[in-house]
Each structure stands twice: as C-alpha cells, then as structure tokens.
C-alpha cells in the first residue's frame, strides 16, 4: 500500500473507531477537497470516466448539490 493510501486508511479507521458516521466523514472530506480544488470535476480529474468516479460524483452531488452550490460551506476560512 502506498503512503498516501495508508494515510487515508488510517484517517478512516480512526473516524470509525471514534464512532463517527464514516459515510458522512467521507462525504464531508471530499467536499472540502472539491471546494479547495475548484469543484467536483476537479476531484475526479485523474480518472473521470471510471465507475468509482460515478459513485463519488453521486456522493458529492448529494452533499454539495449538482451544481456545487453548497461548496461555499466547505471552503476553508483561511484559504
């Protein structure tokens, strides 16, 4: 497992062990990335046509809206 994947696994495992809703944790984390990178499509830019991207797009659209209208809520205040 590469180091970046290991970091993600550790963060997700920690959230799970804290009793957090992992689906919500992932949705919010991905929404923060989308807000920082400029939108949902930017999160998926490295492989936009994959079946995984289709599901992540659905998760993000459900969280920030199909047009990204709620991304503003995920922008870091100091960014």
C-alpha positions as CSV (number, residue, x, y, z in Angstrom):
1,X,0.0,0.0,0.0
2,X,1.4,3.4,-0.9
3,X,1.9,6.0,1.8
4,X,-1.0,8.3,0.7
5,X,-3.4,5.4,0.7
6,X,-2.1,4.3,4.1
7,X,-2.8,7.9,5.5
8,X,-6.3,7.7,4.1
9,X,-6.9,4.3,5.6
10,X,-5.6,5.5,9.0
11,X,-7.9,8.5,9.0
12,X,-11.0,6.5,8.0
13,X,-10.1,3.8,10.6
14,X,-9.7,6.5,13.3
15,X,-13.0,8.0,12.4
16,X,-14.7,4.6,12.6
17,X,-13.1,3.9,15.9
18,X,-14.3,7.3,17.2
19,X,-17.9,6.2,16.4
20,X,-18.3,8.6,13.5
21,X,-20.5,8.0,10.6
22,X,-17.9,7.1,8.0
23,X,-20.1,7.8,5.0
24,X,-20.7,11.3,6.3
25,X,-17.0,11.7,7.2
26,X,-16.0,10.8,3.6
27,X,-18.7,13.0,2.0
28,X,-17.5,16.0,4.0
29,X,-13.8,15.3,3.5
30,X,-14.4,15.0,-0.3
31,X,-16.5,18.2,-0.2
32,X,-13.6,20.1,1.4
33,X,-11.3,18.8,-1.3
34,X,-13.7,19.8,-4.0
35,X,-14.1,23.3,-2.6
36,X,-10.4,23.8,-2.4
37,X,-9.7,22.4,-5.9
38,X,-12.4,24.2,-7.7
39,X,-15.3,21.8,-7.9
40,X,-16.5,18.2,-8.1
41,X,-14.9,17.6,-11.5
42,X,-11.5,18.6,-10.1
43,X,-11.7,15.8,-7.5
44,X,-12.3,13.3,-10.3
45,X,-10.0,14.8,-13.0
46,X,-7.5,12.0,-12.9
47,X,-10.0,9.3,-14.0
48,X,-13.4,10.9,-14.6
49,X,-15.0,8.1,-16.5
50,X,-14.4,5.3,-14.0
51,X,-17.2,3.5,-12.2
52,X,-15.6,4.7,-9.0
53,X,-15.8,8.3,-10.2
54,X,-19.5,7.8,-11.0
55,X,-20.2,6.9,-7.4
56,X,-18.0,9.6,-5.9
57,X,-19.7,12.2,-8.2
58,X,-23.1,11.0,-6.9
59,X,-21.9,11.3,-3.3
60,X,-20.6,14.8,-3.9
61,X,-23.7,15.9,-5.8
62,X,-25.8,14.7,-2.9
63,X,-23.6,16.7,-0.4
64,X,-22.9,19.9,-2.3
65,X,-25.6,19.9,-4.9
66,X,-25.5,19.0,-8.6
67,X,-24.1,22.4,-9.5
68,X,-21.8,22.6,-6.4
69,X,-24.0,25.3,-4.9
70,X,-23.1,24.3,-1.3
71,X,-19.3,24.2,-1.9
72,X,-19.0,27.6,-0.3
73,X,-19.8,25.9,3.1
74,X,-16.7,23.7,2.7
75,X,-14.2,26.4,1.8
76,X,-11.6,27.0,4.5
77,X,-11.8,30.4,6.1
78,X,-8.1,30.9,5.8
79,X,-7.6,29.7,2.3
